[in-house]
Amino acid sequence: MDIKALEKTVLEIAQALPPGRVVTDPALLASYARDQADTAPYAIPAAVVRPHETAEVATVVAGCAARGVPVVARGAGTGLSGGANAVPGCVVISFEAMNRILAIDPDERVAVVQPGVVNDELREACAQRGLWYPPDPASSPWSTIGGNVATNAGGVCCVKYGVTRDYVLGLEAVVGRGEVVRLGRRTAKSSAGYELAGLMVGSEGTLGLVTEVTLRLRGARSPERTVLGYFDDLAAAGRAVAAVTASGVVPSALELVDRYCLQAVDDWKNMGLTDGGSVLLLARTDAPGAAGADEADTVVRAFRSAGATSTGQSSDKTEAEALFAARRLVYPALERLGSVLTEDVCVPRMRVPEMLERIERIAAGQGVRIASLAHAGDGNLHPMVVVAHGDGEARRRGHEALEQIVDEALGLGGTVTGEHGVGLLKMRGLTAELSTVVLDLHRRVKHALDPAGIFNPGKVF
C-alpha cells in the first residue's frame, strides 16, 4: 500500500476516535509487533489502536477496509504460533483496555466479558460466586479471554472438561467492512442456524474481531485428589497414560513432565523435582467422596502396572498446587537456557506411547535435546528444543526435528495443533493435514466474512 495513503488512513482513524486511542510512537509500536513465537516473522505496525468499546473497533475496521489496510488483533501477546504478529503496513488493535467483566449470572451460570479480561481474573471472580470457568491454559495468569477464544485454548483440565469452544455460548464481533454482529445465544441450547459463534472460536482473528464473549460456567468442584508417579523413561510414562485411558477413569488432569523440564525448573527454583525419577506424571481426580478415592486408586494401579518407580497421593491443596505450579514454570525455566522452539501436536490418546518414542528417535537422529511436556491425558504433546542463542546450525536441526514431529503426529492420525493455533508456524502442517477441498472451504468462509481481505492476512493458510 502507498505510504501516504496508509498515513492518511491512520490520521483519519485517529481523528474519528477519542484522544489517546491511536499510538504511532515507534518506540511503543515495537512492543506490539509480535507474540512469544521465537522464530515467527513479524513487522512493525503502522499504528496501534487501543479501543475502549465495540463502536470504536467498528470505526477502525471500516476505515481500514475502505483502503485495504490489514488489521491484526492482539490480546496479551502470549501466543506461541505467531498468530498475533504484525504484518507490513498493518494496524494492530490491542484489546488491553476492553478488560471489563460485564456480568456474572449465578442462576444461568454464564459470564459476559470483554476480550481483554485476563483468564485468571475471570476464574477468580467466578470462584467468589461459587462458580468455575474451566479452560486454564498455562498462560492463564496473563493470557486474555479474547486470545483464548482466538486460538481455542485448552489447558490442564481440558482432558475432562473441554476447551474454550465448549464454553463459548455467544459473542459479539466486528466483521466484513465494520458491521457489528451478535452470534450464538445465551440459552443452554439452540438449533437456530449455523454455529457461527463456534466458527469464530479458533479462527485466530482471520474472520473478524471479537469484542464481547458470553461464556458458560460450571458450579464449584469437589476437592481434588492429586496422584503422582515417577518413571525411568518416556516409554514407561507413555504406557501409564494409555493404562489410565484404558481403565475408564477420566482424570481432571493428567500431565507429563520429562527429565529435561524437571531439571530446568529445579536449576531455577530448587524444588527437588528430579529427586524422584526421570519422568513425572501428575494426575488429578475430582469425583466427590468415595468415587474420587476409587478413581485415584485406579490411577495409582495404572501407574504401577506401567512400571512406575514410585507413586503417591495427596489431597492437600497447597502441596498439589505447588506441583502444578512447577509444571507451569517449565517454559520460562527452559527460556533461561536459550531460545525455545516449541511444538503443539495432538495424537489419539492410545498412541501417546508411540508418539513419545518417535520423538526420542527424532531427537537422536537430529542430534538435539528435546524436552517433552504434555497434556498427556488428551494426547496433546508439547516437545521443545532449546538452542543456544546465536547457534544457527542447532536452530536449523531443531526446526527440522519439529517438522518431523508434525509429520509423525499426522501419521498416527493426529493433528498439527491442539491448542496453540496455526498462526505462521503451522501453515505447512495444516496443508498436509487437510485436503485441498477442505482448504478451499476455509478460504471461501474467510472471503464471506472478510470480503476486503484485511483480517490477519497471511496467517493460518
Secondary structure, 3 states (H helix, E strand, C coil): CCHHHHHHHHHHHHHHCCCCCEECCHHHHHHHCCCCCCCCCCCCCCEEECCCCHHHHHHHHHHHHHHCCCEEEECCCCCCCCCCCCCCCCEEEECCCCCCEEEEECCCCEEEECCCCEHHHHHHHHHCCCEECCCCCCCCCCCEHHHHHHHCCCCCCHHHHCCHHHHEEEEEEEECCCEEEEEECCCCCCCCCCCHHHHHCCCCCCCCEEEEEEEECEECCCCCEEEEEEECCHHHHHHHHHHHHHHCCCCCEEEEECHHHHHHHHHHHCCCHHHCCCEEEEEEECCCHHHHHHHHHHHHHHHHHCCCCEEEEECCHHHHHHHHHHHHCHHHHHHCCCEEEECCEECCHHHHHHHHHHHHHHHHHHCCCEEEEEEHHHCEEEEEEEECCCCHHHHHHHHHHHHHHHHHHHHCCCECCCCCCCCCCCHHHHHHHCCHHHHHHHHHHHHHHCCCCCECCCCCC
